[in-house]
Amino acid sequence: GSNSVIGRSVVIHLAEDSSRWVCATIKNDNVQINVISTFETTLSGYISMSQTKVNPDADTEVFVVLSQEDSSTTSAHMWHVHETEVTDGDCASTDGHYNPEGINGGAGFTTYNYLCSSMGSDYCEVGDMVGKFEALDMPAKQLYTDAKLPLSSLNSVSGRSIVVHDEAGAGARLACASLIDSAATSLTPETETETEPEEGFSSWAAGAIIIVVAFAATYFLAIFFTKKQTTNYSL
């Protein structure tokens, strides 16, 4: 669901000053399909998507890392998955919002906007990312979980595109990038190719954390009993 912890992290803090000691990412152990859109003009960065392979109904993790090329701070950028890939760098070539279910048919914008924002993704166009989540503020680094964003099957968004619009809710298309299977492109460390995943949080990371917790418990118990013995001797 939208509040899934997959893709987030667990952090253990030191007792004495609450500083961050060790951490691990919570991963999905299933084989994943990954797609990515890389932005290189006007905006720089990427939007990556990851979903369990051969399960288009599974949650999709959407990771946004974007900024203005001039490093300026802007807000309220609408963003959507569009029907087709980008041709010759022209954002107009991507056609309209990806909406294979025809959800917005004749309902009117006001009614649609209310249903999408208040009733959940079942009432949203598949490609309406701002309706399902929020507008983007630049620079952006956000993780979303989408229950309605298939990366496989007939309605897959792979091979389509993402369009980011001008700030303050303006409709002009600011930047765009095609959604490409990550196996066909160079990726950042955060977006792995479609391979058998390494053991996730439930295995090696969990084991490491258990060892750390056990060590910490032993350390503090040793201090406790040492102090107790010292107190007894002084009586």
Secondary structure by P-SEA (a helix, b strand, c coil): ccccccccbbbbbbcccccccbbbbbcccccbbbbbbbbccccccbbbbbccccccccbbbbbbbbbbcccccccbbbbbbcccccccccccccccccccccccccccaaaaaaaaacccccccccccccccbbbbcccccbbbbbccccccccccccccbbbbbbcccccccccccccccccccccccccccccccccccccaaaaaaaaaaaaaaaaaaaaaaaaaaaaaaac
